């Protein structure tokens, strides 16, 4: 999503995640998993709170992490060292 500060990007992302989880459940997926990424820890925390409020018990189906955390996860799973500058 693209937009200025306070334009509602995080809210849209949280609602989209909720709709994806609901849609996947409707298709028969027991444990759907949605990944939301953002650039800063502060934004990830805010987004996590939004997801928790919107999804309730299904909030654990949504992983909210920063882009750096995603890169670290991918490299670690590939057996590579994560060396941010």
Residue pairs with C-beta under 8 A, 6 or more apart in sequence:
1 9
1 12
1 13
2 9
3 9
10 38
10 43
10 46
10 47
10 50
11 50
13 36
13 47
14 36
14 47
14 50
14 51
14 54
15 54
17 34
17 36
17 51
17 54
17 55
17 62
18 51
18 54
18 55
18 58
20 32
20 34
21 32
21 34
21 55
21 58
21 61
21 62
22 58
24 32
25 32
25 58
31 61
32 61
33 61
33 62
33 63
34 61
34 62
34 63
35 62
35 63
35 65
35 70
36 47
36 51
36 62
36 63
36 64
36 65
37 64
37 65
37 66
37 67
37 69
37 70
38 44
38 47
38 64
38 66
38 67
39 66
39 67
40 66
41 66
43 66
44 64
44 65
44 66
44 69
47 64
48 64
51 59
51 62
51 64
52 59
55 61
55 62
65 73
68 84
71 82
72 82
72 84
75 81
75 82
76 82
